[in-house]
Amino acid sequence: MKTKGLILIFLASIAFGACRKQSTAKDSPANRNAGPAPETPIGGTAPAGEKFFLRGTIAGNLSIEMILLRDGDRVTGTYMYPRVGKDISLSGTIDKDGNVTLTESDETGKQTGMFKGKWQSASDSPDPNLKEIEGKWSRPDGSKETEFLVSQQPIEFTGTVKILPKVIKDTDKEKRYTVNAEYPQIDGDARFEGFNREARNLISKDVSAFKTAETSDDAEAVADSAPETHSTLDAGYDFRFATDDLISIEWNEGTYSRGAAHGNSVTQVLNYDLKKAKKLALADLFVDKSKYLTVIANYCMKELKERAKKEDSAIFADQIETGAGPRADNYRAVAITKRGLWITFDPYQVAAYAAGPQYILVPYAALKDIIRPDGPLANLGK
């Protein structure tokens, strides 16, 4: 009996220890996001260091995305081509001067490529604290060298969600057009369903409009006169703001129509309030009857007129009132950022095509008297 009792006590202690170990592993924050650093969902608990989510291009027009974890001078992560959807492992270093070296490897650990570039402040960005990496990719032996540029996305989700880049790709050889349009979908939390729907619908609508135009009678007539040309629609996006309460995303849609002298671009913006589950209009950000368009337009026109005075400026001084005046059509591309409203004037709106889009950041300090106190900008404007 004594022996039996000892055996029972021994078995009970083993069972208790196993249960305790299992419970500890399950409840530990580190284990809730277990696995290699690049697989940790955006906004999840990172093993160590600072996480960066970056988007950009390689070889001029191929979209890529990177998730990097920087711990001192050591960097680990993954990158992928959205049209392929497969993660490729990265590891490397950043030295004190910002020189980046990242080695890519396949599933077997074999080196398949090398990124070498410069870690620096992002250009054409509303936030000087955001970073970018610009440089060249090559095979491990240095061959097949090509340029790349990836820019940090200001993503600050706290939950264990994952951003999935989606691609609408279509080619019609008979009608001679190609579509390559991207949009994000956020997986892991039902709160993002409304945003996902709006993002998908926005880009799908523009793709549909492009296809309709390219199959019209006028397009067919142009096709007959310019049989060697091919129409294209390329749409890529950048996050301008992304928290648990609010998302602002901006698309650049580049188009070329058969027979045209050159292509053109248009900017689309989606501002979405996650707390209220609604797409935001510009008026939703400001106090009723505050003449917000006039306030914003006056700030932008003053900035544009200053730029127009420069000798190398391609801004149309006589077109500023028309292209940046207080009309809703002039301010349909307004993105929300941490520092202010990021406004894009597309080519020809206030400047020559060669000058590209014109960007202006209207700081919240210039809008503080008209920001809706219970609106989405309330905390940002303080």
N, C-alpha and C positions, 0 to 999 in steps of 0.2 A: 504493500500500500504506500509505503514511504517512497519507494522507487517510482511508482506510478505518479505520485504527486509531483515529484521533481521533474519528471518528463513533461507533465502538463504545463508546469510553470515555464519550462524552457521553451516549449512550442508557442505558448502565449506571448512570451517576450519577443520571439522572432517575428510573429505576426504583427505585433504592435509596432516594432521597429520598421517593418516593411511598409505598413500603412502610413506611418509618420513620414518616412522618406518620400513616398509617393505623393502625399499631400503637400509637403514642402516644395517638391519639384513643380507641382501643378500651380501652386499659389505664387511662386517667385516671379516678380516682374521680369527678371532676365529671361526666364524660361517661357513666358507668354509670347515672346518674339524670338524663340530659339532659332538657331541656324546661322549661316554665314551672314556677314553684314549686308551684302547687296540684296539679300532676300527679305530683309526686314521691311515691312510695309511703311510707306511714307507716313510720317507722323507717329510711328511706333517707337518703342524704346530701343535706342541704338546701343550696341554693345559698348562702344567707346568712341570718343571723338565727335566731330560735327558732321552732320549729314548734309549733302548738297544734291539737289535734283536739277539736272541741266538738260536743255534741248538745243538742237542746232542742226547743222548740215555737215556732210563730208562729200568731197568730190564735187562741190558746187551746188548740187541739188538733191542729194540723198539725205533724207531726214534720219537723225539718230537721237537717242535719249541716253543719258547717263545717270546713274545713282552712285555717288561717291561718298565714302566715309573717310574724313581726314583726321588723323590722330598725330599731331605734330608734323613731322616731315613724311610720315607714312600714309599711303592712300590705298584703299581697297574699294572694290565695287563691281558694277556690271555696266554694260551698254548694250543697246539693241537697235535694230532697224524696225520701226513700226510696221512696215509692210511684211516683215518676216515674223516678228513677234517672239524671237528667241534670245534669251540673255546670254551674253558672252562675258566671261570673267575678266576682271582687270586688277592689276596690282602694280604699285610703283611708289614714286617719291615726288615731293615738292621741296626744292632747296630754298635757302634763305632769300634768293633773288627772284623766286617765283617760277623757276624753270621746272616744268612738269615732265616726267617720264612715266608712261603707263604701258605695261606689257599686257597684251590680251592672250588668253589661252583657251583651248577647247576643252571638252569633257575629260580628255585623257591627260590634261596638263601640258600638252604640247603648245609651244608659243606659235601664234598665228599672225601677230601683228604688233605694231608699236606706235603709240601716240607720243609725240614730243611737242610741247608748246609752252605758252606763257600763261601763268595764273595772274589775272589782272582785273581791274575794275571794269564792269560791263559798259560798253559804249552804247549810245542811243538808248539809255535806260533811264527810267524815272527815279531810280534809287541808286546812289553812288556806292552803297554798301554791297550791292549785288556783284557777283564775280562772273568772269568768263574765262574760258581756255581757248586760245587761238594758236594754231600750229600746223603740223603736218603728220599724217599717218603714213606708215610704210610697212612692208613686210619685215620680218625679223632681220633679213640681210640688207635692208635699206632700199630695196627695189619697190616699184609701183607706188612711188611717193605721191601723195595728194593732200590738199589742204582741208582743214576742218576748223569749225568754230562752234562751241557750245556755250550757252549762256544760262546762268542760274535762274531758276524759277522761284519766286517768293512763296513757297508752300509751307504752311504752318498748321496743318491738321494735327490734332492731338490723338485721334483714334487710330486703330489699326486698319486703315483703309489703303487701297492701292489704286493708282491712276493707270488706266489702261488706254493707250493710244489706239484709236480705231482709224481705218483707212477706207475711203470709198475710191476704188480704182476701176476705171472703165476705159476701154478703147474701142472705137468704131472705125474700122478701116474703110468702110464704104462712105461714111459721112466725114471721115478724116478729122476726128477729134480724139483727144485723150484727157481723162480726168484723173487727178491724183489729189484727193482732199482728205485732210486729217481732222479729227475732233477727239476730245477726251471723254472717257467714261470713268466714273469713280465707283469702285466696287468695295463692298464691306460694310455699308451702312445705308439703311433705307432712306435716311434723310436726304441723300443725294439723288434720289430718283427723279425729282422735278428738274434739277439742274441737268442731269443726263438727257432727259427728254428734250429740254430746250436747246442744248448744244447740238444734239443729233438733228433736230428739226431745222435749226438755223442753217447748218451746212448742207443738209439734204435739199432744202429749198433752193439754195444758190446753185447746187449741182443741177437740179431739175431745170432751173431757168437757163443755165448755160446750154444744156442739151436742147432745149426747145428752140433757143436762138440759132443753134448750129444746124438744126434740121428745117429751118424756115425756108421759104422760097427765095428770100434775099440771100441767105447763106449759100443756097445751091447755085445761084447766079454767080456769086463771088468764087465759088469752088470751080466753076467751069472756066472762069477767067484766070484763075491762079491755081492750076492743078498740082503744082509742086509744093504748096504750103499745107500746113496742118495746124488746126486750132488746138489750144491747150488751156486747161484750168488747173492751177496748182494752188492749194490752200494749206497753209501751216499756221499753228497757233502758239501763243505765249500766254502764260498766266501773269497777270499784273498784281493780283491779290488773291490769297486763298487761305481762309481760316475756317473754323467751325461755324461761323455766322454768315460769312460773306465770300463770294467768289466773283472775280472780274477776269475775264479772258478776252484776248484780242486775236483776231485772225487777220492775216495778210493774204489776200486772194489775188494772185497774179494770173492774168489772162492774155492770150494772144488769139486774135481772130484772123482767119485766112485772108491773105491779101493786104493786111495792115502793114504800115511802115515799121511799127514796133508794138510791143505789148503794153499793158497798162496794169495798174494795181488798185485795189479798193480795200478799205479796212472795215471789218465788222467787229462789233463788241457785244459781249453778253455780260451784263451785271446781274447777279442773282443773289437774292436774300434767302439764305437757308433757314433762318428762324421763322420767316413768314411763308416760306415755300412759294416765292413769286419772282418773276422776272421784273427787274427794276427799270422804270423809265427815268429820264433825267429829272423830271419834275418831282419824283418821289424823294429826291435827296434834299429838297429845299422847302422853306416855309412857303405856304400858299401866298400868291400875289406878291412875291418878292422880286419879280423881274430878274430872275436868276440868269436868263439868257443875256440880258444887257450887261450884267456884272461880269460874266465870263467873257463875253465878246469884247468888252472894253479892255480887259486885261490882255487878251490875245492880240487884238489889233495893235495895241501899243508895242507889244513885243515884236510883232511882225514888221512894223514900221521901222523899228530900230535895226532889225536885221537887213531891211531893204536898203538902208543907207550905206552898207558896206559895198566896196567896189566890186567884189567878186560875187555879190548876191544875185541869185536868179529869181528872186521874189518879185512878183508883179505889184509894184507900189500902187498902181491905179486899180488893182483888182482886190485889194485887201478888204475894202468895205463890202464888196459883193461876196467874196468867198469866206470871210470871217465875221460878217455882220451878225446881229442878234436874230438869226433865223434857225429854226429847229433842224432844217436840212444840213446846215453847216456844222452842227454839233451832234451828229449821230454816232461819231466814233470817239466816245468819251469813256475812258477806263478809270477805275478806281485804284489808287495806289496808297501806300502808307503815308506819302508826303503830300499828296494832292491829286487833282484830276489830271490825267494824262490824255491830252487831246491830239488827235492826228488829223492833219489836213492832207488829203490825198493829192497826188500829182495833178497839176492844172488847176487845183482849187485856189491856191494863192501863189503858186510858183511854177516855173517851167518844168516840163517832164524830166529834164536832165538833173534837176535839183532834188528829185525824189520827194517823198512825203516830208512835211514839216511837222515837227513835234513841239508841243508847248506844255509845260507842267504848270498848272494853276495851283499855287499852294493853298492849303486850307486856311491860312491866315488871311488870305484875300477874300475868303468866302464865309468867314466865321459869323458874320452878322445875318446871314441868310440860310445857314445850314439848319435843317429841321432838327430840333433838340431831341426828339424821340425817334429820329431816323437812323439809317444805317451808317451815316458819317459822323454821328454825334460824338463817339469816342475818338475818332481819328482827328476831328477838328479841334480837339482840346490842346 
